[in-house]
């Protein structure tokens, strides 16, 4: 269920709520299994949500080491699901096909169904009809979905999504000791011409029906590249296959200014892009799934946030910085679709100098930051210090360190 599509959300709300309540009124309450042998997981289909939920998988695995864990993925997040640890199998669930989805779930013979989606009524219906012995899901204010579960965890809009995920696993008895962690596919750099080069990755493209409101102007990307250009550095423009034409247009713009640039679209999912990121000096990205990928992998990551609220959806990792509009006009997204009534040009209000300050902060303010960043060895275990709200302004950068 795409949160960016208004029609999908309207159908899910006006049809899903009465159907869910009708089904919930006749269902029998389940009993929590002491030692579940088959556990099903369902995450929001967005890439970032799925990558952050890797922490929950590790906590669940530690809690139930002998269980078979099955991840039910949508077509949108299958590539991210393949990078998650401690999963025994991945089953594609056609979210918009109720009969087929319910049949797949029931055939899986689950003891425990864990639904980490936050607002969709349809996934609550699927959980209720999954045939699982016990179901757990989020209860979110005004979303009217909690009756689909045997037990619920509160989903809040005043904390980072990772803390919501941890709140969920804590009600199962987990100590939530794990950080987001990914398993990278084996392989070398996908492009021979990148070997030995200083790589700066630009990810300029957002997703969803309101994607334009989450994108920084091409002029700003070109200006940033000019300011960062040094001998031996190459700029890699990443995107989904649907972004290829726009990536190529931006590449041609940089080439015309004498700036080396290449395009890499994720034809094999996230694996190819992830391998490149592990060799990159820096990732500069709009707030999207690639931003979360780089941050979790330990790449110095600068997130350019317009409508996205960093305290809800900012990057989680050992070396991250958030850049926001100086006038405070951004940061209004909570569940991801609250655009109405807010400025449409929050990204245009972010200056190149703001982003440069973030980059220099992550590089220790070294004049030639690309030569010697003096950063710690990369790790896929980022900071846990995201439970307190993050303050974001154009001149105020948040660096996340290991917290309690």
QUICORMO-V617686 format. One line per field, one symbol per residue. burial: + if it has 24 or more other C-alpha atoms within 12 Angstrom, else -. A space follows every 50 residues. Layout:
burial=???
This chain:
burial=++++----+--++--++-+++-++-----+-+---+++++++++++++++ +++++++++++-++--+++++++++++++++++++++++++++++--+-- ++-+++-+++++++++++++++++++++++++++++++++--++++++++ ++++++++++++++++++++++---+++++++++----++---+--++++ ++++++++-+++++++++-+++-++++++---++++++++--+--+++-+ +-++----++++++++--++++++++++++++++++++++++++++++++ ++++++++++++++++++++++++++-++++++++++++----+++++++ ++-++++++++++-----++--+-+---+++++++++--++++++-++++ ----
